[in-house]
């Protein structure tokens, strides 16, 4: 019983690699240039610089995955696997961000970081804390 797979070799022309490489360099220059522009002053949105940088990074990662990893020409199962992994990662990030952004609504004591809620004596021994206080006064 012989099993033959229908695998087609795809030879990407060299100009495609040069075009994608040039695009990656150009997008990197745009990322650096955009980091000097204070988008928050123009729009009032504080994290817009981060959003612009992430959008450019997603475009660059897509180019690398499609052309240098050959996902554009390979079996679509591999592309689906990559996208499913990215989707799972995004779900975990979104759930974590909701947890960190809105945890103070349920329990106001958990809104601030632990180090600001608790006295230093509870983290280190009282003698050690008193010794460090004496060191700072001398």
C-alpha positions in Angstrom: 0.0 0.0 0.0 1.7 3.2 -1.1 0.7 6.6 0.0 1.6 9.5 -2.1 1.2 13.1 -1.0 0.4 15.9 -3.3 3.2 18.2 -2.1 4.0 20.9 -4.7 7.3 22.7 -4.5 7.1 26.4 -4.8 10.1 28.4 -5.8 9.8 32.0 -4.7 11.5 34.5 -7.0 14.4 36.4 -5.6 12.7 39.7 -6.2 9.9 38.8 -3.7 12.5 38.3 -0.9 14.1 41.6 -1.8 10.7 43.4 -1.9 9.7 41.9 1.5 13.1 42.7 3.0 12.9 46.2 1.8 9.3 46.5 3.1 10.5 45.3 6.5 13.3 47.9 6.6 10.9 50.6 5.5 8.3 49.6 8.2 11.1 49.7 10.8 12.0 53.2 9.8 8.3 54.2 10.0 8.2 52.6 13.5 11.2 54.7 14.7 9.9 57.9 13.1 6.4 57.3 14.7 8.0 56.9 18.1 9.1 60.6 17.9 5.5 61.8 17.1 3.4 62.5 20.2 0.1 61.1 19.0 -1.4 61.6 22.4 -1.1 65.4 22.2 -2.9 65.4 18.9 -5.7 63.0 19.6 -5.9 62.8 23.4 -5.5 59.1 23.4 -2.7 58.2 25.7 -1.6 54.9 24.3 -1.9 55.7 20.6 1.9 55.5 20.1 1.9 51.9 21.4 -1.1 51.1 19.2 0.7 52.4 16.1 3.9 50.5 16.9 1.9 47.3 17.4 0.0 47.7 14.1 3.3 48.1 12.3 4.7 45.1 14.2 1.7 43.0 13.2 2.2 43.9 9.5 5.9 43.0 9.7 5.2 39.7 11.5 2.6 38.9 8.8 5.1 39.5 6.0 7.7 37.3 7.7 5.2 34.5 8.3 3.7 34.6 4.8 6.9 34.9 2.8 10.0 33.9 4.8 8.1 31.0 6.6 6.4 30.2 3.3 2.9 30.1 4.9 1.5 31.8 1.8 2.3 28.8 -0.4 2.3 25.9 2.1 -0.6 23.8 3.3 -3.2 26.1 4.9 -3.3 23.9 8.0 0.0 25.4 9.1 -1.4 28.9 8.6 -4.5 27.9 10.6 -2.3 26.5 13.4 -0.3 29.7 13.7 -3.5 31.8 13.7 -5.1 29.6 16.3 -2.1 30.0 18.6 -2.2 33.7 18.1 -5.9 33.8 18.9 -5.4 31.9 22.1 -2.6 34.2 23.1 -4.8 37.3 22.4 -7.7 35.8 24.5 -5.3 35.3 27.5 -4.0 38.8 27.1 -7.4 40.4 26.9 -8.7 38.4 30.0 -5.5 39.5 31.9 -6.0 43.1 30.9 -9.6 43.1 32.1 -8.5 41.6 35.4 -5.8 44.2 36.0 -7.9 47.2 34.8 -11.1 46.5 36.6 -10.1 44.5 39.8 -10.6 47.6 42.0 -14.3 47.7 41.2 -14.9 44.5 43.1 -12.5 44.9 46.0 -11.1 48.5 46.3 -8.2 47.2 48.5 -6.8 45.2 45.6 -6.7 48.2 43.3 -3.2 49.4 44.5 -0.1 47.2 44.3 0.6 45.1 47.3 3.8 47.0 48.2 1.7 50.1 48.7 -0.9 48.3 50.8 1.3 46.6 53.3 3.8 48.1 55.7 7.5 47.2 55.1 7.7 45.5 58.5 5.4 42.7 57.3 7.8 41.8 54.4 11.0 41.9 56.3 11.8 41.3 59.9 11.4 44.3 62.3 15.1 44.3 63.3 16.1 44.4 59.7 13.7 47.3 59.0 15.0 49.2 62.0 18.6 48.6 61.0 17.9 49.9 57.5 16.2 53.0 59.0 19.3 53.7 61.1 21.6 53.3 58.0 19.6 55.9 56.1 19.8 58.4 59.0 23.6 58.2 59.3 
